[in-house]
Amino acid sequence: MNYINPKELKENPLNPRTITDSKFNKLVKSIKEFPKMLELRPIVVDNTLTVLGGNMRLRACVEAGLDKVPYIIGTDLTDDEKKEFIIKDNLGYGDWDWDMLQIDWDMELLQDWGLTYLEQEQQVDYSILDDDEVDGILNGMEQNVMRGIQIELYPEHYDECQELISFWREREGYIGGMLIEKLKQEKEKLV
């Protein structure tokens, strides 16, 4: 196993994967509490020491104050293979068996490790459903799970709305609360 000061490795500017502040903090905590995990899943770099797999782990290692981290050099990779590795290393294949997790694991501990209950919800593209279908899906969700609503937007506002939602989700802002406050303010102007 090769080891290096994490500050000598270069983050990959082409890695499209992001992480929220709270999940990043959990990753830092995880590395501090269980550094042996890094030996089982070292950072993968190319010949220039640019990260191909483990950008967020690298950041977390620096934040955790580690002076050395295990790494592997992916040699003889073409530029296309490097791009493919970056994406495939960040894909989340499979789904969690939540029944098994609830029986065999401590849910608070799992959440502390970064696995959130909301990740179990099936990803639904609400834009293709009518209101009755959305209501049917939402009524089946458990009480403690956040619910969604469908909002119509003019085409010229869609991209800006997506960008704003992404901005606030990355910062774990409660978009529903922001929307409610704004709608209340506008209602008060009319009443």
CYANA upper distance limits for C-alpha pairs under 8 A (distance plus 0.5 A):
  1 MET  CA     39 GLU  CA      8.48
  1 MET  CA     70 PRO  CA      6.99
  1 MET  CA     71 TYR  CA      7.70
  1 MET  CA     72 ILE  CA      8.07
  2 ASN  CA     70 PRO  CA      6.04
  2 ASN  CA     71 TYR  CA      6.14
  2 ASN  CA     72 ILE  CA      7.22
  3 TYR  CA     68 LYS  CA      6.35
  3 TYR  CA     69 VAL  CA      5.72
  3 TYR  CA     70 PRO  CA      4.91
  3 TYR  CA     71 TYR  CA      6.52
  4 ILE  CA      8 GLU  CA      7.57
  4 ILE  CA      9 LEU  CA      8.44
  4 ILE  CA     67 ASP  CA      8.27
  4 ILE  CA     68 LYS  CA      5.44
  4 ILE  CA     69 VAL  CA      5.99
  4 ILE  CA     70 PRO  CA      7.11
  4 ILE  CA     71 TYR  CA      7.79
  5 ASN  CA      9 LEU  CA      7.98
  5 ASN  CA     66 LEU  CA      8.21
  5 ASN  CA     67 ASP  CA      5.65
  5 ASN  CA     68 LYS  CA      4.79
  5 ASN  CA     69 VAL  CA      6.75
  6 PRO  CA     58 LEU  CA      7.02
  6 PRO  CA     61 CYS  CA      7.40
  6 PRO  CA     62 VAL  CA      6.74
  6 PRO  CA     66 LEU  CA      7.87
  6 PRO  CA     67 ASP  CA      7.17
  6 PRO  CA     68 LYS  CA      6.48
  6 PRO  CA     69 VAL  CA      6.52
  7 LYS  CA     62 VAL  CA      7.41
  8 GLU  CA     49 LEU  CA      8.19
  9 LEU  CA     45 VAL  CA      8.48
  9 LEU  CA     49 LEU  CA      5.79
  9 LEU  CA     50 THR  CA      6.60
  9 LEU  CA     51 VAL  CA      7.49
  9 LEU  CA     58 LEU  CA      8.49
 10 LYS  CA     49 LEU  CA      6.52
 10 LYS  CA     50 THR  CA      5.04
 10 LYS  CA     51 VAL  CA      6.54
 11 GLU  CA     50 THR  CA      6.42
 11 GLU  CA     51 VAL  CA      5.95
 11 GLU  CA     55 ASN  CA      6.22
 11 GLU  CA     58 LEU  CA      8.07
 12 ASN  CA     50 THR  CA      6.25
 12 ASN  CA     51 VAL  CA      5.81
 12 ASN  CA     52 LEU  CA      7.29
 12 ASN  CA     55 ASN  CA      7.26
 15 ASN  CA     52 LEU  CA      8.45
 15 ASN  CA     55 ASN  CA      8.14
 15 ASN  CA     86 ILE  CA      7.01
 15 ASN  CA     87 ILE  CA      8.30
 17 ARG  CA     90 ASN  CA      7.67
 19 ILE  CA     23 LYS  CA      6.86
 19 ILE  CA     24 PHE  CA      6.67
 19 ILE  CA     56 MET  CA      8.11
 19 ILE  CA    170 GLU  CA      7.66
 20 THR  CA     24 PHE  CA      6.55
 20 THR  CA    169 ARG  CA      8.36
 20 THR  CA    170 GLU  CA      5.48
 20 THR  CA    171 ARG  CA      6.77
 20 THR  CA    172 GLU  CA      7.57
 21 ASP  CA     25 ASN  CA      6.61
 21 ASP  CA    170 GLU  CA      7.84
 21 ASP  CA    171 ARG  CA      7.12
 21 ASP  CA    172 GLU  CA      8.36
 22 SER  CA     26 LYS  CA      6.78
 22 SER  CA    172 GLU  CA      8.44
 23 LYS  CA     27 LEU  CA      6.68
 23 LYS  CA    114 GLY  CA      6.45
 24 PHE  CA     28 VAL  CA      6.77
 24 PHE  CA     56 MET  CA      8.06
 24 PHE  CA     60 ALA  CA      7.51
 25 ASN  CA     29 LYS  CA      6.68
 25 ASN  CA     60 ALA  CA      8.42
 26 LYS  CA     30 SER  CA      6.46
 26 LYS  CA    112 ASP  CA      7.23
 26 LYS  CA    113 TRP  CA      6.73
 26 LYS  CA    114 GLY  CA      6.57
 27 LEU  CA     31 ILE  CA      6.68
 27 LEU  CA     57 ARG  CA      7.82
 27 LEU  CA     60 ALA  CA      6.89
 27 LEU  CA    113 TRP  CA      7.95
 27 LEU  CA    114 GLY  CA      7.88
 28 VAL  CA     32 LYS  CA      6.75
 28 VAL  CA     60 ALA  CA      5.29
 28 VAL  CA     61 CYS  CA      7.32
 28 VAL  CA     63 GLU  CA      7.27
 28 VAL  CA     64 ALA  CA      6.29
 29 LYS  CA     33 GLU  CA      6.59
 29 LYS  CA     64 ALA  CA      8.19
 30 SER  CA     34 PHE  CA      6.23
 30 SER  CA     35 PRO  CA      8.10
 30 SER  CA    113 TRP  CA      7.19
 31 ILE  CA     35 PRO  CA      5.36
 31 ILE  CA     37 MET  CA      7.85
 31 ILE  CA     38 LEU  CA      8.09
 31 ILE  CA     60 ALA  CA      7.88
 31 ILE  CA     61 CYS  CA      7.47
 31 ILE  CA     64 ALA  CA      7.74
 32 LYS  CA     64 ALA  CA      6.77
 35 PRO  CA     39 GLU  CA      8.20
 36 LYS  CA     40 LEU  CA      7.41
 37 MET  CA     41 ARG  CA      6.78
 38 LEU  CA     42 PRO  CA      5.60
 38 LEU  CA     43 ILE  CA      8.17
 38 LEU  CA     69 VAL  CA      7.77
 38 LEU  CA     70 PRO  CA      7.07
 39 GLU  CA     70 PRO  CA      6.42
 42 PRO  CA     54 GLY  CA      8.30
 42 PRO  CA     69 VAL  CA      8.08
 42 PRO  CA     70 PRO  CA      5.62
 42 PRO  CA     71 TYR  CA      5.31
 42 PRO  CA     72 ILE  CA      6.97
 43 ILE  CA     51 VAL  CA      7.56
 43 ILE  CA     52 LEU  CA      8.35
 43 ILE  CA     53 GLY  CA      6.36
 43 ILE  CA     54 GLY  CA      5.57
 43 ILE  CA     55 ASN  CA      8.42
 43 ILE  CA     57 ARG  CA      7.99
 43 ILE  CA     58 LEU  CA      7.73
 43 ILE  CA     69 VAL  CA      8.33
 43 ILE  CA     70 PRO  CA      6.98
 43 ILE  CA     71 TYR  CA      5.05
 43 ILE  CA     72 ILE  CA      6.73
 44 VAL  CA     51 VAL  CA      6.39
 44 VAL  CA     52 LEU  CA      5.96
 44 VAL  CA     53 GLY  CA      5.37
 44 VAL  CA     54 GLY  CA      7.07
 44 VAL  CA     71 TYR  CA      6.18
 44 VAL  CA     72 ILE  CA      5.36
 44 VAL  CA     73 ILE  CA      6.35
 44 VAL  CA     74 GLY  CA      7.00
 45 VAL  CA     49 LEU  CA      5.63
 45 VAL  CA     50 THR  CA      5.67
 45 VAL  CA     51 VAL  CA      4.75
 45 VAL  CA     52 LEU  CA      5.54
 45 VAL  CA     53 GLY  CA      7.31
 45 VAL  CA     71 TYR  CA      7.61
 45 VAL  CA     72 ILE  CA      6.72
 45 VAL  CA     73 ILE  CA      5.45
 45 VAL  CA     74 GLY  CA      6.44
 46 ASP  CA     50 THR  CA      6.06
 46 ASP  CA     51 VAL  CA      7.10
 46 ASP  CA     52 LEU  CA      7.12
 46 ASP  CA     73 ILE  CA      5.87
 46 ASP  CA     74 GLY  CA      5.66
 46 ASP  CA     75 THR  CA      6.90
 46 ASP  CA     77 LEU  CA      8.40
 47 ASN  CA     73 ILE  CA      6.88
 47 ASN  CA     74 GLY  CA      7.65
 47 ASN  CA     75 THR  CA      6.95
 49 LEU  CA     73 ILE  CA      8.07
 51 VAL  CA     55 ASN  CA      6.56
 52 LEU  CA     82 LYS  CA      7.23
 52 LEU  CA     85 PHE  CA      7.27
 52 LEU  CA     86 ILE  CA      5.87
 53 GLY  CA     85 PHE  CA      7.96
 53 GLY  CA     86 ILE  CA      6.52
 53 GLY  CA     89 ASP  CA      6.61
 53 GLY  CA     90 ASN  CA      8.25
 54 GLY  CA     58 LEU  CA      6.46
 55 ASN  CA     59 ARG  CA      6.89
 56 MET  CA     60 ALA  CA      6.58
 57 ARG  CA     61 CYS  CA      6.51
 58 LEU  CA     62 VAL  CA      6.85
 59 ARG  CA     63 GLU  CA      6.67
 60 ALA  CA     64 ALA  CA      6.40
 61 CYS  CA     65 GLY  CA      6.78
 61 CYS  CA     66 LEU  CA      6.05
 61 CYS  CA     69 VAL  CA      8.06
 62 VAL  CA     66 LEU  CA      6.48
 62 VAL  CA     67 ASP  CA      8.41
 77 LEU  CA     81 GLU  CA      6.17
 77 LEU  CA     82 LYS  CA      6.63
 78 THR  CA     82 LYS  CA      6.73
 79 ASP  CA     83 LYS  CA      6.84
 80 ASP  CA     84 GLU  CA      6.67
 81 GLU  CA     85 PHE  CA      6.55
 82 LYS  CA     86 ILE  CA      6.76
 83 LYS  CA     87 ILE  CA      7.05
 84 GLU  CA     88 LYS  CA      6.56
 85 PHE  CA     89 ASP  CA      6.21
 86 ILE  CA     90 ASN  CA      7.10
 87 ILE  CA     91 LEU  CA      6.91
 95 ASP  CA    120 GLN  CA      8.19
 96 TRP  CA    101 LEU  CA      8.38
 96 TRP  CA    120 GLN  CA      7.28
 97 ASP  CA    101 LEU  CA      6.80
 98 TRP  CA    102 GLN  CA      6.50
 98 TRP  CA    120 GLN  CA      7.55
 99 ASP  CA    103 ILE  CA      6.83
100 MET  CA    104 ASP  CA      6.37
100 MET  CA    105 TRP  CA      8.26
101 LEU  CA    105 TRP  CA      5.61
101 LEU  CA    106 ASP  CA      8.26
101 LEU  CA    107 MET  CA      7.85
102 GLN  CA    106 ASP  CA      7.58
102 GLN  CA    107 MET  CA      6.88
105 TRP  CA    109 LEU  CA      8.37
105 TRP  CA    110 LEU  CA      7.90
106 ASP  CA    110 LEU  CA      6.81
107 MET  CA    111 GLN  CA      6.65
108 GLU  CA    112 ASP  CA      6.60
109 LEU  CA    113 TRP  CA      6.73
110 LEU  CA    114 GLY  CA      7.00
110 LEU  CA    115 LEU  CA      5.93
110 LEU  CA    116 THR  CA      7.91
111 GLN  CA    115 LEU  CA      5.29
111 GLN  CA    116 THR  CA      5.66
111 GLN  CA    117 TYR  CA      7.95
115 LEU  CA    119 GLU  CA      7.81
116 THR  CA    120 GLN  CA      8.32
117 TYR  CA    121 GLU  CA      8.37
118 LEU  CA    145 VAL  CA      7.58
125 ASP  CA    129 LEU  CA      8.05
126 TYR  CA    134 VAL  CA      7.22
126 TYR  CA    150 GLN  CA      7.28
127 SER  CA    150 GLN  CA      7.71
129 LEU  CA    133 GLU  CA      6.32
129 LEU  CA    134 VAL  CA      6.68
130 ASP  CA    134 VAL  CA      6.81
131 ASP  CA    135 ASP  CA      6.54
131 ASP  CA    150 GLN  CA      7.70
132 ASP  CA    136 GLY  CA      6.61
133 GLU  CA    137 ILE  CA      6.80
134 VAL  CA    138 LEU  CA      6.59
134 VAL  CA    149 ILE  CA      8.07
134 VAL  CA    150 GLN  CA      8.20
135 ASP  CA    139 ASN  CA      6.37
136 GLY  CA    140 GLY  CA      7.12
137 ILE  CA    141 MET  CA      7.52
138 LEU  CA    147 ARG  CA      6.82
138 LEU  CA    148 GLY  CA      7.81
141 MET  CA    145 VAL  CA      7.17
141 MET  CA    147 ARG  CA      8.38
153 LEU  CA    157 HIS  CA      6.66
153 LEU  CA    158 TYR  CA      6.48
154 TYR  CA    158 TYR  CA      7.04
155 PRO  CA    159 ASP  CA      8.42
157 HIS  CA    161 CYS  CA      6.60
158 TYR  CA    162 GLN  CA      6.70
159 ASP  CA    163 GLU  CA      6.68
160 GLU  CA    164 LEU  CA      6.72
161 CYS  CA    165 ILE  CA      6.60
162 GLN  CA    166 SER  CA      6.63
163 GLU  CA    167 PHE  CA      6.62
164 LEU  CA    168 TRP  CA      6.81
165 ILE  CA    169 ARG  CA      6.50
165 ILE  CA    175 ILE  CA      7.69
166 SER  CA    170 GLU  CA      6.59
167 PHE  CA    171 ARG  CA      7.20
168 TRP  CA    172 GLU  CA      6.51
168 TRP  CA    173 GLY  CA      5.36
168 TRP  CA    174 TYR  CA      7.96
168 TRP  CA    175 ILE  CA      7.44
169 ARG  CA    173 GLY  CA      6.12
169 ARG  CA    174 TYR  CA      8.10
169 ARG  CA    175 ILE  CA      8.18
174 TYR  CA    178 MET  CA      7.01
175 ILE  CA    179 LEU  CA      6.63
176 GLY  CA    180 ILE  CA      6.65
177 GLY  CA    181 GLU  CA      6.70
178 MET  CA    182 LYS  CA      6.79
179 LEU  CA    183 LEU  CA      6.59
180 ILE  CA    184 LYS  CA      6.57
181 GLU  CA    185 GLN  CA      6.75
182 LYS  CA    186 GLU  CA      6.78
183 LEU  CA    187 LYS  CA      6.58
184 LYS  CA    188 GLU  CA      6.64
185 GLN  CA    189 LYS  CA      7.04
186 GLU  CA    190 LEU  CA      7.30
187 LYS  CA    191 VAL  CA      6.78
